[in-house]
Amino acid sequence: MANQQKVNLGRLLFKRLRRELQETVNSKEKLADVPTFRYIVSQFREHQVTSQKLCKGQNEVMMVGQTYLCMLESLRKSEELAQRYKTTERSVEESANLVGLRTPTSQSVDNK
């Protein structure tokens, strides 16, 4: 029963990794052609849990997979936030107008 739970967790992790990679890859490119995806697939195949064989560091492998997933999700969310809050540099006059102030003009400086 414990092996089946590990297999299910591994499948879920793999699906989530695949989904995150799919979002980061160019839509014209096949996911199977991406080196990162091929590496992840090879690692999952190499460390798969079966009834005949148990990986020595199964928890370690799951931790590495979860770390990859966290990194991919964080990169995607960071990029979304950067795009959402991307602004252009404002001039001094525009910034002053935002808070209800006016910048001095050259005429008012000359009068003093």
Distance bins in CASP14 RR format, pairs under 12 A and 6 or more apart:
PFRMAT RR
TARGET T0000
AUTHOR 0000-0000-0000
RMODE 2
METHOD distances of the structure
MODEL  1
1 7 0 0 0 0 0 1 0 0 0 0 0
1 8 0 0 0 0 0 1 0 0 0 0 0
1 51 0 0 0 0 0 1 0 0 0 0 0
2 8 0 0 0 0 0 1 0 0 0 0 0
2 9 0 0 0 0 0 1 0 0 0 0 0
2 49 0 0 0 0 1 0 0 0 0 0 0
2 51 0 0 0 0 0 1 0 0 0 0 0
2 54 0 0 0 0 0 1 0 0 0 0 0
2 58 0 0 0 0 0 1 0 0 0 0 0
2 59 0 0 0 0 0 1 0 0 0 0 0
3 9 0 0 0 0 0 1 0 0 0 0 0
3 10 0 0 0 0 0 1 0 0 0 0 0
3 48 0 0 0 0 0 1 0 0 0 0 0
3 49 1 0 1 0 0 0 0 0 0 0 0
3 50 0 0 0 0 1 0 0 0 0 0 0
3 51 1 0 0 1 0 0 0 0 0 0 0
3 52 0 0 0 0 0 1 0 0 0 0 0
3 53 0 0 0 0 0 1 0 0 0 0 0
3 54 1 0 0 1 0 0 0 0 0 0 0
3 55 0 0 0 0 0 1 0 0 0 0 0
3 58 0 0 0 0 1 0 0 0 0 0 0
4 10 0 0 0 0 0 1 0 0 0 0 0
4 11 0 0 0 0 0 1 0 0 0 0 0
4 49 0 0 0 0 1 0 0 0 0 0 0
4 50 0 0 0 0 0 1 0 0 0 0 0
4 51 0 0 0 0 1 0 0 0 0 0 0
5 11 0 0 0 0 0 1 0 0 0 0 0
5 12 0 0 0 0 0 1 0 0 0 0 0
5 49 0 0 0 0 1 0 0 0 0 0 0
5 58 0 0 0 0 0 1 0 0 0 0 0
5 62 0 0 0 0 0 1 0 0 0 0 0
6 12 0 0 0 0 0 1 0 0 0 0 0
6 13 0 0 0 0 0 1 0 0 0 0 0
6 47 0 0 0 0 0 1 0 0 0 0 0
6 48 0 0 0 0 1 0 0 0 0 0 0
6 49 1 0 1 0 0 0 0 0 0 0 0
6 50 0 0 0 0 0 1 0 0 0 0 0
6 51 0 0 0 0 0 1 0 0 0 0 0
6 54 0 0 0 0 1 0 0 0 0 0 0
6 55 0 0 0 0 1 0 0 0 0 0 0
6 57 0 0 0 0 0 1 0 0 0 0 0
6 58 1 0 0 1 0 0 0 0 0 0 0
6 59 0 0 0 0 1 0 0 0 0 0 0
6 61 0 0 0 0 1 0 0 0 0 0 0
6 62 1 0 0 1 0 0 0 0 0 0 0
7 13 0 0 0 0 0 1 0 0 0 0 0
7 14 0 0 0 0 0 1 0 0 0 0 0
7 44 0 0 0 0 0 1 0 0 0 0 0
7 47 0 0 0 0 0 1 0 0 0 0 0
7 48 1 0 0 1 0 0 0 0 0 0 0
7 49 1 0 1 0 0 0 0 0 0 0 0
7 50 0 0 0 0 1 0 0 0 0 0 0
7 51 0 0 0 0 1 0 0 0 0 0 0
7 54 0 0 0 0 0 1 0 0 0 0 0
7 55 0 0 0 0 0 1 0 0 0 0 0
7 58 0 0 0 0 0 1 0 0 0 0 0
7 62 0 0 0 0 0 1 0 0 0 0 0
8 14 0 0 0 0 0 1 0 0 0 0 0
8 15 0 0 0 0 0 1 0 0 0 0 0
8 49 0 0 0 0 0 1 0 0 0 0 0
8 62 0 0 0 0 0 1 0 0 0 0 0
9 15 0 0 0 0 0 1 0 0 0 0 0
9 16 0 0 0 0 0 1 0 0 0 0 0
9 44 0 0 0 0 0 1 0 0 0 0 0
9 49 0 0 0 0 1 0 0 0 0 0 0
9 58 0 0 0 0 1 0 0 0 0 0 0
9 59 0 0 0 0 0 1 0 0 0 0 0
9 61 0 0 0 0 0 1 0 0 0 0 0
9 62 1 0 0 1 0 0 0 0 0 0 0
9 63 0 0 0 0 0 1 0 0 0 0 0
9 65 0 0 0 0 0 1 0 0 0 0 0
9 66 0 0 0 0 1 0 0 0 0 0 0
10 16 0 0 0 0 1 0 0 0 0 0 0
10 17 0 0 0 0 1 0 0 0 0 0 0
10 18 0 0 0 0 0 1 0 0 0 0 0
10 40 0 0 0 0 0 1 0 0 0 0 0
10 43 0 0 0 0 0 1 0 0 0 0 0
10 44 1 0 0 1 0 0 0 0 0 0 0
10 45 0 0 0 0 0 1 0 0 0 0 0
10 47 0 0 0 0 1 0 0 0 0 0 0
10 48 0 0 0 0 1 0 0 0 0 0 0
10 49 0 0 0 0 1 0 0 0 0 0 0
10 55 0 0 0 0 0 1 0 0 0 0 0
10 58 0 0 0 0 1 0 0 0 0 0 0
10 59 0 0 0 0 0 1 0 0 0 0 0
10 61 0 0 0 0 1 0 0 0 0 0 0
10 62 1 0 0 1 0 0 0 0 0 0 0
10 63 0 0 0 0 0 1 0 0 0 0 0
10 64 0 0 0 0 0 1 0 0 0 0 0
10 65 0 0 0 0 1 0 0 0 0 0 0
10 66 0 0 0 0 1 0 0 0 0 0 0
10 69 0 0 0 0 0 1 0 0 0 0 0
11 17 0 0 0 0 0 1 0 0 0 0 0
11 18 0 0 0 0 0 1 0 0 0 0 0
11 44 0 0 0 0 1 0 0 0 0 0 0
11 48 0 0 0 0 0 1 0 0 0 0 0
11 49 0 0 0 0 0 1 0 0 0 0 0
11 62 0 0 0 0 0 1 0 0 0 0 0
12 18 0 0 0 0 0 1 0 0 0 0 0
12 19 0 0 0 0 0 1 0 0 0 0 0
12 44 0 0 0 0 0 1 0 0 0 0 0
12 62 0 0 0 0 0 1 0 0 0 0 0
12 65 0 0 0 0 0 1 0 0 0 0 0
12 66 0 0 0 0 0 1 0 0 0 0 0
12 69 0 0 0 0 0 1 0 0 0 0 0
13 19 0 0 0 0 0 1 0 0 0 0 0
13 20 0 0 0 0 0 1 0 0 0 0 0
13 40 0 0 0 0 1 0 0 0 0 0 0
13 43 0 0 0 0 0 1 0 0 0 0 0
13 44 0 0 0 0 1 0 0 0 0 0 0
13 47 0 0 0 0 0 1 0 0 0 0 0
13 58 0 0 0 0 0 1 0 0 0 0 0
13 61 0 0 0 0 1 0 0 0 0 0 0
13 62 1 0 0 1 0 0 0 0 0 0 0
13 63 0 0 0 0 0 1 0 0 0 0 0
13 64 0 0 0 0 0 1 0 0 0 0 0
13 65 1 0 1 0 0 0 0 0 0 0 0
13 66 1 0 0 1 0 0 0 0 0 0 0
13 67 0 0 0 0 0 1 0 0 0 0 0
13 68 0 0 0 0 1 0 0 0 0 0 0
13 69 1 0 0 1 0 0 0 0 0 0 0
13 70 0 0 0 0 0 1 0 0 0 0 0
13 72 0 0 0 0 0 1 0 0 0 0 0
14 20 0 0 0 0 0 1 0 0 0 0 0
14 21 0 0 0 0 0 1 0 0 0 0 0
14 37 0 0 0 0 0 1 0 0 0 0 0
14 40 1 0 0 1 0 0 0 0 0 0 0
14 41 0 0 0 0 1 0 0 0 0 0 0
14 43 0 0 0 0 1 0 0 0 0 0 0
14 44 1 0 1 0 0 0 0 0 0 0 0
14 45 0 0 0 0 0 1 0 0 0 0 0
14 47 0 0 0 0 0 1 0 0 0 0 0
14 48 0 0 0 0 0 1 0 0 0 0 0
14 61 0 0 0 0 0 1 0 0 0 0 0
14 62 0 0 0 0 0 1 0 0 0 0 0
14 65 0 0 0 0 1 0 0 0 0 0 0
14 66 0 0 0 0 0 1 0 0 0 0 0
14 68 0 0 0 0 0 1 0 0 0 0 0
14 69 0 0 0 0 1 0 0 0 0 0 0
15 21 0 0 0 0 0 1 0 0 0 0 0
15 22 0 0 0 0 0 1 0 0 0 0 0
15 40 0 0 0 0 0 1 0 0 0 0 0
15 44 0 0 0 0 0 1 0 0 0 0 0
15 69 0 0 0 0 0 1 0 0 0 0 0
16 22 0 0 0 0 0 1 0 0 0 0 0
16 23 0 0 0 0 0 1 0 0 0 0 0
16 40 0 0 0 0 0 1 0 0 0 0 0
16 65 0 0 0 0 1 0 0 0 0 0 0
16 66 0 0 0 0 1 0 0 0 0 0 0
16 68 0 0 0 0 1 0 0 0 0 0 0
16 69 1 0 1 0 0 0 0 0 0 0 0
16 70 0 0 0 0 0 1 0 0 0 0 0
16 72 0 0 0 0 1 0 0 0 0 0 0
16 73 0 0 0 0 1 0 0 0 0 0 0
17 23 0 0 0 0 0 1 0 0 0 0 0
17 24 0 0 0 0 0 1 0 0 0 0 0
17 31 0 0 0 0 0 1 0 0 0 0 0
17 34 0 0 0 0 0 1 0 0 0 0 0
17 36 0 0 0 0 1 0 0 0 0 0 0
17 37 0 0 0 0 1 0 0 0 0 0 0
17 39 0 0 0 0 0 1 0 0 0 0 0
17 40 1 0 1 0 0 0 0 0 0 0 0
17 41 0 0 0 0 1 0 0 0 0 0 0
17 43 0 0 0 0 0 1 0 0 0 0 0
17 44 0 0 0 0 1 0 0 0 0 0 0
17 62 0 0 0 0 0 1 0 0 0 0 0
17 64 0 0 0 0 0 1 0 0 0 0 0
17 65 1 0 0 1 0 0 0 0 0 0 0
17 66 0 0 0 0 1 0 0 0 0 0 0
17 67 0 0 0 0 0 1 0 0 0 0 0
17 68 1 0 0 1 0 0 0 0 0 0 0
17 69 1 0 1 0 0 0 0 0 0 0 0
17 70 0 0 0 0 0 1 0 0 0 0 0
17 71 0 0 0 0 0 1 0 0 0 0 0
17 72 1 0 0 1 0 0 0 0 0 0 0
17 73 0 0 0 0 1 0 0 0 0 0 0
18 24 0 0 0 0 0 1 0 0 0 0 0
18 25 0 0 0 0 0 1 0 0 0 0 0
18 31 1 0 0 1 0 0 0 0 0 0 0
18 32 0 0 0 0 0 1 0 0 0 0 0
18 34 0 0 0 0 0 1 0 0 0 0 0
18 36 0 0 0 0 0 1 0 0 0 0 0
18 37 1 0 0 1 0 0 0 0 0 0 0
18 38 0 0 0 0 0 1 0 0 0 0 0
18 40 1 0 0 1 0 0 0 0 0 0 0
18 41 0 0 0 0 1 0 0 0 0 0 0
18 44 0 0 0 0 0 1 0 0 0 0 0
18 65 0 0 0 0 0 1 0 0 0 0 0
18 68 0 0 0 0 0 1 0 0 0 0 0
18 69 0 0 0 0 0 1 0 0 0 0 0
18 72 0 0 0 0 0 1 0 0 0 0 0
19 25 0 0 0 0 0 1 0 0 0 0 0
19 31 0 0 0 0 0 1 0 0 0 0 0
19 37 0 0 0 0 0 1 0 0 0 0 0
19 69 0 0 0 0 1 0 0 0 0 0 0
19 72 0 0 0 0 1 0 0 0 0 0 0
19 73 0 0 0 0 1 0 0 0 0 0 0
19 76 0 0 0 0 0 1 0 0 0 0 0
20 31 0 0 0 0 0 1 0 0 0 0 0
20 34 0 0 0 0 0 1 0 0 0 0 0
20 36 0 0 0 0 0 1 0 0 0 0 0
20 37 0 0 0 0 0 1 0 0 0 0 0
20 40 0 0 0 0 0 1 0 0 0 0 0
20 65 0 0 0 0 0 1 0 0 0 0 0
20 66 0 0 0 0 0 1 0 0 0 0 0
20 68 0 0 0 0 1 0 0 0 0 0 0
20 69 1 0 0 1 0 0 0 0 0 0 0
20 70 0 0 0 0 1 0 0 0 0 0 0
20 71 0 0 0 0 1 0 0 0 0 0 0
20 72 1 1 0 0 0 0 0 0 0 0 0
20 73 1 0 1 0 0 0 0 0 0 0 0
20 74 0 0 0 0 1 0 0 0 0 0 0
20 75 0 0 0 0 1 0 0 0 0 0 0
20 76 1 0 0 1 0 0 0 0 0 0 0
20 77 0 0 0 0 0 1 0 0 0 0 0
21 29 0 0 0 0 0 1 0 0 0 0 0
21 30 0 0 0 0 0 1 0 0 0 0 0
21 31 1 0 0 1 0 0 0 0 0 0 0
21 32 0 0 0 0 0 1 0 0 0 0 0
21 33 0 0 0 0 0 1 0 0 0 0 0
21 34 1 0 0 1 0 0 0 0 0 0 0
21 35 0 0 0 0 0 1 0 0 0 0 0
21 36 1 0 0 1 0 0 0 0 0 0 0
21 37 1 0 1 0 0 0 0 0 0 0 0
21 38 0 0 0 0 0 1 0 0 0 0 0
21 39 0 0 0 0 0 1 0 0 0 0 0
21 40 1 0 0 1 0 0 0 0 0 0 0
21 41 0 0 0 0 0 1 0 0 0 0 0
21 68 0 0 0 0 1 0 0 0 0 0 0
21 69 0 0 0 0 1 0 0 0 0 0 0
21 71 0 0 0 0 0 1 0 0 0 0 0
21 72 1 0 0 1 0 0 0 0 0 0 0
21 73 0 0 0 0 0 1 0 0 0 0 0
21 75 0 0 0 0 0 1 0 0 0 0 0
21 76 0 0 0 0 0 1 0 0 0 0 0
22 29 0 0 0 0 0 1 0 0 0 0 0
22 30 0 0 0 0 0 1 0 0 0 0 0
22 31 1 0 1 0 0 0 0 0 0 0 0
22 32 0 0 0 0 0 1 0 0 0 0 0
22 34 0 0 0 0 1 0 0 0 0 0 0
22 36 0 0 0 0 0 1 0 0 0 0 0
22 37 0 0 0 0 1 0 0 0 0 0 0
22 72 0 0 0 0 0 1 0 0 0 0 0
22 76 0 0 0 0 0 1 0 0 0 0 0
23 31 0 0 0 0 0 1 0 0 0 0 0
23 72 0 0 0 0 1 0 0 0 0 0 0
23 73 0 0 0 0 1 0 0 0 0 0 0
23 75 0 0 0 0 1 0 0 0 0 0 0
23 76 1 0 0 1 0 0 0 0 0 0 0
23 77 0 0 0 0 0 1 0 0 0 0 0
23 79 0 0 0 0 1 0 0 0 0 0 0
23 80 0 0 0 0 0 1 0 0 0 0 0
24 31 0 0 0 0 0 1 0 0 0 0 0
24 34 0 0 0 0 1 0 0 0 0 0 0
24 36 0 0 0 0 1 0 0 0 0 0 0
24 37 0 0 0 0 0 1 0 0 0 0 0
24 68 0 0 0 0 0 1 0 0 0 0 0
24 71 0 0 0 0 0 1 0 0 0 0 0
24 72 1 0 0 1 0 0 0 0 0 0 0
24 73 0 0 0 0 0 1 0 0 0 0 0
24 74 0 0 0 0 0 1 0 0 0 0 0
24 75 1 0 0 1 0 0 0 0 0 0 0
24 76 1 0 0 1 0 0 0 0 0 0 0
24 77 0 0 0 0 0 1 0 0 0 0 0
24 78 0 0 0 0 0 1 0 0 0 0 0
24 79 0 0 0 0 1 0 0 0 0 0 0
24 80 0 0 0 0 0 1 0 0 0 0 0
25 31 1 0 1 0 0 0 0 0 0 0 0
25 32 0 0 0 0 0 1 0 0 0 0 0
25 33 0 0 0 0 1 0 0 0 0 0 0
25 34 1 0 1 0 0 0 0 0 0 0 0
25 35 0 0 0 0 0 1 0 0 0 0 0
25 36 0 0 0 0 1 0 0 0 0 0 0
25 37 1 0 0 1 0 0 0 0 0 0 0
25 72 0 0 0 0 0 1 0 0 0 0 0
25 76 0 0 0 0 0 1 0 0 0 0 0
26 33 0 0 0 0 0 1 0 0 0 0 0
26 34 0 0 0 0 1 0 0 0 0 0 0
28 34 0 0 0 0 0 1 0 0 0 0 0
29 35 0 0 0 0 0 1 0 0 0 0 0
29 36 0 0 0 0 0 1 0 0 0 0 0
29 37 0 0 0 0 0 1 0 0 0 0 0
30 37 0 0 0 0 1 0 0 0 0 0 0
30 38 0 0 0 0 0 1 0 0 0 0 0
31 37 1 0 1 0 0 0 0 0 0 0 0
31 38 0 0 0 0 1 0 0 0 0 0 0
31 40 0 0 0 0 0 1 0 0 0 0 0
31 41 0 0 0 0 1 0 0 0 0 0 0
32 38 1 0 0 1 0 0 0 0 0 0 0
32 40 0 0 0 0 0 1 0 0 0 0 0
32 41 0 0 0 0 1 0 0 0 0 0 0
33 41 0 0 0 0 0 1 0 0 0 0 0
34 40 0 0 0 0 1 0 0 0 0 0 0
34 41 0 0 0 0 0 1 0 0 0 0 0
35 41 0 0 0 0 0 1 0 0 0 0 0
35 42 0 0 0 0 0 1 0 0 0 0 0
36 42 0 0 0 0 0 1 0 0 0 0 0
36 43 0 0 0 0 0 1 0 0 0 0 0
36 68 0 0 0 0 1 0 0 0 0 0 0
36 71 0 0 0 0 0 1 0 0 0 0 0
36 72 0 0 0 0 1 0 0 0 0 0 0
36 75 0 0 0 0 0 1 0 0 0 0 0
37 43 0 0 0 0 0 1 0 0 0 0 0
37 44 0 0 0 0 0 1 0 0 0 0 0
37 68 0 0 0 0 0 1 0 0 0 0 0
37 72 0 0 0 0 0 1 0 0 0 0 0
38 44 0 0 0 0 0 1 0 0 0 0 0
38 45 0 0 0 0 0 1 0 0 0 0 0
39 45 0 0 0 0 0 1 0 0 0 0 0
39 46 0 0 0 0 0 1 0 0 0 0 0
39 64 0 0 0 0 0 1 0 0 0 0 0
39 65 0 0 0 0 0 1 0 0 0 0 0
39 68 0 0 0 0 1 0 0 0 0 0 0
40 46 0 0 0 0 0 1 0 0 0 0 0
40 47 0 0 0 0 0 1 0 0 0 0 0
40 61 0 0 0 0 0 1 0 0 0 0 0
40 64 0 0 0 0 1 0 0 0 0 0 0
40 65 1 0 0 1 0 0 0 0 0 0 0
40 67 0 0 0 0 0 1 0 0 0 0 0
40 68 1 0 0 1 0 0 0 0 0 0 0
40 69 0 0 0 0 1 0 0 0 0 0 0
40 72 0 0 0 0 0 1 0 0 0 0 0
41 47 0 0 0 0 0 1 0 0 0 0 0
41 48 0 0 0 0 0 1 0 0 0 0 0
42 48 0 0 0 0 0 1 0 0 0 0 0
43 55 0 0 0 0 0 1 0 0 0 0 0
43 60 0 0 0 0 0 1 0 0 0 0 0
43 61 1 0 0 1 0 0 0 0 0 0 0
43 62 0 0 0 0 0 1 0 0 0 0 0
43 64 1 0 0 1 0 0 0 0 0 0 0
43 65 0 0 0 0 1 0 0 0 0 0 0
43 68 0 0 0 0 1 0 0 0 0 0 0
44 55 0 0 0 0 0 1 0 0 0 0 0
44 58 0 0 0 0 0 1 0 0 0 0 0
44 61 0 0 0 0 1 0 0 0 0 0 0
44 62 0 0 0 0 0 1 0 0 0 0 0
44 64 0 0 0 0 0 1 0 0 0 0 0
44 65 0 0 0 0 1 0 0 0 0 0 0
44 68 0 0 0 0 0 1 0 0 0 0 0
45 55 0 0 0 0 0 1 0 0 0 0 0
45 61 0 0 0 0 0 1 0 0 0 0 0
46 53 0 0 0 0 0 1 0 0 0 0 0
46 55 0 0 0 0 1 0 0 0 0 0 0
46 56 0 0 0 0 0 1 0 0 0 0 0
46 57 0 0 0 0 0 1 0 0 0 0 0
46 58 0 0 0 0 0 1 0 0 0 0 0
46 61 0 0 0 0 1 0 0 0 0 0 0
46 64 0 0 0 0 0 1 0 0 0 0 0
47 53 0 0 0 0 1 0 0 0 0 0 0
47 54 0 0 0 0 1 0 0 0 0 0 0
47 55 1 0 1 0 0 0 0 0 0 0 0
47 56 0 0 0 0 1 0 0 0 0 0 0
47 57 1 0 0 1 0 0 0 0 0 0 0
47 58 1 0 0 1 0 0 0 0 0 0 0
47 59 0 0 0 0 0 1 0 0 0 0 0
47 60 0 0 0 0 1 0 0 0 0 0 0
47 61 1 0 1 0 0 0 0 0 0 0 0
47 62 0 0 0 0 1 0 0 0 0 0 0
47 63 0 0 0 0 0 1 0 0 0 0 0
47 64 0 0 0 0 1 0 0 0 0 0 0
47 65 0 0 0 0 1 0 0 0 0 0 0
48 54 0 0 0 0 1 0 0 0 0 0 0
48 55 1 0 0 1 0 0 0 0 0 0 0
48 58 0 0 0 0 1 0 0 0 0 0 0
48 61 0 0 0 0 1 0 0 0 0 0 0
48 62 0 0 0 0 0 1 0 0 0 0 0
49 55 1 0 0 1 0 0 0 0 0 0 0
49 56 0 0 0 0 0 1 0 0 0 0 0
49 57 0 0 0 0 0 1 0 0 0 0 0
49 58 1 0 0 1 0 0 0 0 0 0 0
49 59 0 0 0 0 0 1 0 0 0 0 0
49 61 0 0 0 0 1 0 0 0 0 0 0
49 62 0 0 0 0 1 0 0 0 0 0 0
50 58 0 0 0 0 0 1 0 0 0 0 0
54 61 0 0 0 0 0 1 0 0 0 0 0
55 61 1 0 0 1 0 0 0 0 0 0 0
55 62 0 0 0 0 1 0 0 0 0 0 0
55 64 0 0 0 0 0 1 0 0 0 0 0
57 63 0 0 0 0 1 0 0 0 0 0 0
57 64 0 0 0 0 1 0 0 0 0 0 0
58 64 0 0 0 0 0 1 0 0 0 0 0
58 65 0 0 0 0 0 1 0 0 0 0 0
59 65 0 0 0 0 0 1 0 0 0 0 0
59 66 0 0 0 0 0 1 0 0 0 0 0
60 66 0 0 0 0 0 1 0 0 0 0 0
60 67 0 0 0 0 0 1 0 0 0 0 0
61 67 0 0 0 0 0 1 0 0 0 0 0
61 68 0 0 0 0 0 1 0 0 0 0 0
62 68 0 0 0 0 0 1 0 0 0 0 0
62 69 0 0 0 0 0 1 0 0 0 0 0
63 69 0 0 0 0 0 1 0 0 0 0 0
63 70 0 0 0 0 0 1 0 0 0 0 0
64 70 0 0 0 0 0 1 0 0 0 0 0
64 71 0 0 0 0 0 1 0 0 0 0 0
65 71 0 0 0 0 1 0 0 0 0 0 0
65 72 0 0 0 0 1 0 0 0 0 0 0
65 73 0 0 0 0 0 1 0 0 0 0 0
66 72 0 0 0 0 0 1 0 0 0 0 0
66 73 0 0 0 0 0 1 0 0 0 0 0
67 73 0 0 0 0 0 1 0 0 0 0 0
67 74 0 0 0 0 0 1 0 0 0 0 0
68 74 0 0 0 0 0 1 0 0 0 0 0
68 75 0 0 0 0 0 1 0 0 0 0 0
69 75 0 0 0 0 0 1 0 0 0 0 0
69 76 0 0 0 0 0 1 0 0 0 0 0
70 76 0 0 0 0 0 1 0 0 0 0 0
70 77 0 0 0 0 0 1 0 0 0 0 0
71 77 0 0 0 0 0 1 0 0 0 0 0
71 78 0 0 0 0 0 1 0 0 0 0 0
72 78 0 0 0 0 0 1 0 0 0 0 0
72 79 0 0 0 0 0 1 0 0 0 0 0
73 79 0 0 0 0 0 1 0 0 0 0 0
73 80 0 0 0 0 0 1 0 0 0 0 0
74 80 0 0 0 0 0 1 0 0 0 0 0
74 81 0 0 0 0 0 1 0 0 0 0 0
75 81 0 0 0 0 0 1 0 0 0 0 0
75 82 0 0 0 0 0 1 0 0 0 0 0
76 82 0 0 0 0 0 1 0 0 0 0 0
76 83 0 0 0 0 0 1 0 0 0 0 0
77 83 0 0 0 0 0 1 0 0 0 0 0
77 84 0 0 0 0 0 1 0 0 0 0 0
78 84 0 0 0 0 0 1 0 0 0 0 0
78 85 0 0 0 0 0 1 0 0 0 0 0
79 85 0 0 0 0 0 1 0 0 0 0 0
79 86 0 0 0 0 0 1 0 0 0 0 0
80 86 0 0 0 0 0 1 0 0 0 0 0
87 94 0 0 0 0 0 1 0 0 0 0 0
87 95 0 0 0 0 0 1 0 0 0 0 0
88 94 0 0 0 0 1 0 0 0 0 0 0
89 95 0 0 0 0 1 0 0 0 0 0 0
90 96 0 0 0 0 1 0 0 0 0 0 0
90 97 0 0 0 0 1 0 0 0 0 0 0
90 98 1 0 0 1 0 0 0 0 0 0 0
90 99 0 0 0 0 0 1 0 0 0 0 0
91 97 0 0 0 0 1 0 0 0 0 0 0
91 98 0 0 0 0 0 1 0 0 0 0 0
91 103 0 0 0 0 1 0 0 0 0 0 0
92 98 0 0 0 0 0 1 0 0 0 0 0
92 99 0 0 0 0 0 1 0 0 0 0 0
92 101 0 0 0 0 0 1 0 0 0 0 0
92 102 0 0 0 0 0 1 0 0 0 0 0
92 103 1 0 0 1 0 0 0 0 0 0 0
92 104 0 0 0 0 0 1 0 0 0 0 0
93 99 0 0 0 0 0 1 0 0 0 0 0
93 100 0 0 0 0 0 1 0 0 0 0 0
93 101 0 0 0 0 1 0 0 0 0 0 0
93 102 0 0 0 0 1 0 0 0 0 0 0
93 103 1 0 1 0 0 0 0 0 0 0 0
93 104 0 0 0 0 0 1 0 0 0 0 0
93 105 0 0 0 0 0 1 0 0 0 0 0
94 100 0 0 0 0 0 1 0 0 0 0 0
94 101 0 0 0 0 0 1 0 0 0 0 0
94 102 0 0 0 0 0 1 0 0 0 0 0
94 103 0 0 0 0 1 0 0 0 0 0 0
95 101 0 0 0 0 1 0 0 0 0 0 0
95 102 0 0 0 0 0 1 0 0 0 0 0
95 103 0 0 0 0 1 0 0 0 0 0 0
96 102 1 0 0 1 0 0 0 0 0 0 0
96 103 1 0 1 0 0 0 0 0 0 0 0
96 104 0 0 0 0 1 0 0 0 0 0 0
97 103 0 0 0 0 1 0 0 0 0 0 0
102 108 0 0 0 0 1 0 0 0 0 0 0
103 109 0 0 0 0 0 1 0 0 0 0 0
104 110 0 0 0 0 0 1 0 0 0 0 0
104 111 0 0 0 0 0 1 0 0 0 0 0
104 112 0 0 0 0 1 0 0 0 0 0 0
105 111 0 0 0 0 1 0 0 0 0 0 0
105 112 0 0 0 0 0 1 0 0 0 0 0
106 112 0 0 0 0 0 1 0 0 0 0 0
END
